[in-house]
């Protein structure tokens, strides 16, 4: 059995916990609960011929990268950077979070998730910003924890990327 640790990183209230709950338990809750520290979940997936257990570390959301977080990042095989499509600042913050993650654990695979696609008419992240991210070579996917759109694909995308390494 292959096990891979994935850390969920992003600003507060972007939907990291909701994405994990949708992926692992197929549920969504409207109420916002702040993650304190880290919450860990697991889910087994099939990637090609491999059974992979994804160990999902849902880290508290902050706009500032804290030193204590580097301890949480150790041993990570990949990252999911999550932004809220309705708040451009959360998308802009991902570049800094990605640089800090690389300096903490090295160059590991990552996928950028722009969450809340169910609120697309209210999005503040435009096509130009998305294009600039893909021009950097980033994989950028749109998700909705509320509807489930793109959630399974997002976690499978990071799992496949980690197995190619």
PLY file of the C-alpha trace (Angstrom):
ply
format ascii 1.0
element vertex 165
property float x
property float y
property float z
element edge 164
property int vertex1
property int vertex2
end_header
0.00 0.00 0.00
1.31 3.42 -1.00
0.71 6.30 1.41
1.09 9.95 0.45
0.79 13.00 2.67
-0.93 16.02 1.13
-1.08 19.39 2.86
-3.95 21.76 2.14
-2.73 25.37 2.21
-4.51 28.66 1.68
-5.97 31.69 3.38
-8.78 31.44 5.91
-12.30 30.59 4.67
-11.28 29.48 1.17
-12.87 26.05 1.63
-10.00 23.73 2.52
-11.98 21.90 5.22
-15.09 21.78 3.02
-13.11 20.30 0.12
-11.70 17.57 2.37
-15.16 16.83 3.81
-16.66 16.60 0.31
-13.86 14.33 -0.92
-13.57 12.02 2.11
-17.14 11.93 3.44
-19.24 13.24 0.48
-20.72 15.95 2.70
-20.95 19.72 2.71
-21.92 22.01 5.59
-22.89 25.64 5.09
-21.60 26.76 8.47
-18.04 28.05 8.70
-15.84 26.45 11.35
-12.29 27.69 11.73
-9.65 24.97 11.71
-7.39 25.27 14.72
-3.96 23.79 14.05
-4.38 20.80 11.76
-7.11 18.26 11.01
-6.05 14.95 9.45
-8.23 12.70 7.27
-7.50 9.70 5.07
-8.99 8.30 1.91
-7.93 5.41 -0.27
-8.04 5.95 -4.04
-7.09 3.94 -7.08
-4.56 5.57 -9.39
-3.82 3.40 -12.40
-2.81 0.02 -10.99
-2.01 1.44 -7.55
-4.05 1.66 -4.36
-3.00 4.87 -2.67
-3.92 6.12 0.79
-4.03 9.89 0.78
-3.32 11.39 4.19
-4.85 14.85 4.05
-3.50 17.52 6.40
-5.98 20.39 6.52
-3.95 23.26 7.98
-5.46 26.31 9.60
-5.89 29.15 7.16
-3.82 32.25 7.54
-2.66 35.01 5.32
0.76 34.89 6.92
2.93 31.79 6.75
3.83 30.80 10.31
7.09 29.15 11.38
5.22 26.38 13.21
3.65 25.34 9.93
7.00 24.08 8.61
6.73 21.21 11.13
3.32 20.33 9.65
4.78 20.34 6.14
7.59 17.85 6.79
7.08 14.59 4.95
4.61 16.04 2.46
4.46 14.38 -0.93
2.28 17.12 -2.40
0.28 20.26 -1.79
-3.15 21.53 -2.68
-3.13 25.32 -2.62
-6.70 26.56 -2.28
-8.05 30.00 -3.19
-11.55 31.44 -3.00
-12.61 32.54 -6.48
-14.64 35.39 -4.97
-11.59 36.84 -3.17
-8.69 37.68 -5.49
-6.33 38.29 -2.55
-6.51 34.58 -1.65
-5.43 33.64 -5.17
-2.61 36.20 -5.19
-1.35 34.80 -1.87
-0.74 31.35 -3.36
2.54 32.37 -5.03
4.03 33.29 -1.65
2.63 30.15 0.02
4.11 28.00 -2.76
7.54 29.62 -2.41
7.47 29.12 1.37
6.40 25.48 1.00
9.26 24.82 -1.43
11.76 26.38 0.95
10.39 24.23 3.80
10.26 20.80 2.08
11.70 21.15 -1.41
10.09 20.94 -4.80
7.12 18.59 -4.52
4.07 18.37 -6.78
1.19 20.75 -6.21
-2.14 21.72 -7.71
-3.88 25.07 -7.32
-7.62 24.88 -6.62
-9.83 27.89 -7.20
-12.80 26.99 -5.05
-16.41 28.18 -5.02
-17.07 27.66 -8.75
-20.77 27.56 -7.83
-20.42 31.32 -7.25
-18.73 31.99 -10.61
-20.74 35.16 -11.38
-19.27 36.67 -8.20
-15.68 35.64 -8.94
-12.91 38.18 -8.49
-10.29 35.86 -10.04
-10.36 36.55 -13.77
-9.15 34.64 -16.82
-5.99 36.75 -16.96
-4.96 35.72 -13.43
-5.73 32.06 -14.18
-3.75 32.29 -17.41
-0.73 33.81 -15.65
-0.74 30.89 -13.20
-0.87 28.28 -15.96
1.87 30.19 -17.82
4.05 29.55 -14.72
3.47 25.86 -15.31
0.94 25.50 -12.49
-1.97 23.10 -12.74
-5.04 25.16 -11.87
-8.43 23.53 -11.37
-11.82 24.96 -10.47
-13.76 23.30 -7.66
-16.92 23.65 -5.62
-17.06 21.97 -2.24
-20.78 22.84 -2.15
-21.74 21.01 -5.38
-18.79 18.61 -5.56
-17.78 19.92 -8.98
-14.13 19.12 -9.72
-13.36 17.88 -6.20
-12.64 14.23 -7.02
-10.65 15.30 -10.09
-8.56 17.68 -7.98
-7.50 15.04 -5.46
-6.84 12.49 -8.20
-4.75 15.06 -10.10
-2.41 15.58 -7.14
-2.28 11.82 -6.46
-1.29 11.12 -10.08
1.31 13.88 -10.00
2.88 12.49 -6.80
3.05 8.96 -8.23
4.88 10.19 -11.34
7.74 11.41 -9.13
0 1
1 2
2 3
3 4
4 5
5 6
6 7
7 8
8 9
9 10
10 11
11 12
12 13
13 14
14 15
15 16
16 17
17 18
18 19
19 20
20 21
21 22
22 23
23 24
24 25
25 26
26 27
27 28
28 29
29 30
30 31
31 32
32 33
33 34
34 35
35 36
36 37
37 38
38 39
39 40
40 41
41 42
42 43
43 44
44 45
45 46
46 47
47 48
48 49
49 50
50 51
51 52
52 53
53 54
54 55
55 56
56 57
57 58
58 59
59 60
60 61
61 62
62 63
63 64
64 65
65 66
66 67
67 68
68 69
69 70
70 71
71 72
72 73
73 74
74 75
75 76
76 77
77 78
78 79
79 80
80 81
81 82
82 83
83 84
84 85
85 86
86 87
87 88
88 89
89 90
90 91
91 92
92 93
93 94
94 95
95 96
96 97
97 98
98 99
99 100
100 101
101 102
102 103
103 104
104 105
105 106
106 107
107 108
108 109
109 110
110 111
111 112
112 113
113 114
114 115
115 116
116 117
117 118
118 119
119 120
120 121
121 122
122 123
123 124
124 125
125 126
126 127
127 128
128 129
129 130
130 131
131 132
132 133
133 134
134 135
135 136
136 137
137 138
138 139
139 140
140 141
141 142
142 143
143 144
144 145
145 146
146 147
147 148
148 149
149 150
150 151
151 152
152 153
153 154
154 155
155 156
156 157
157 158
158 159
159 160
160 161
161 162
162 163
163 164
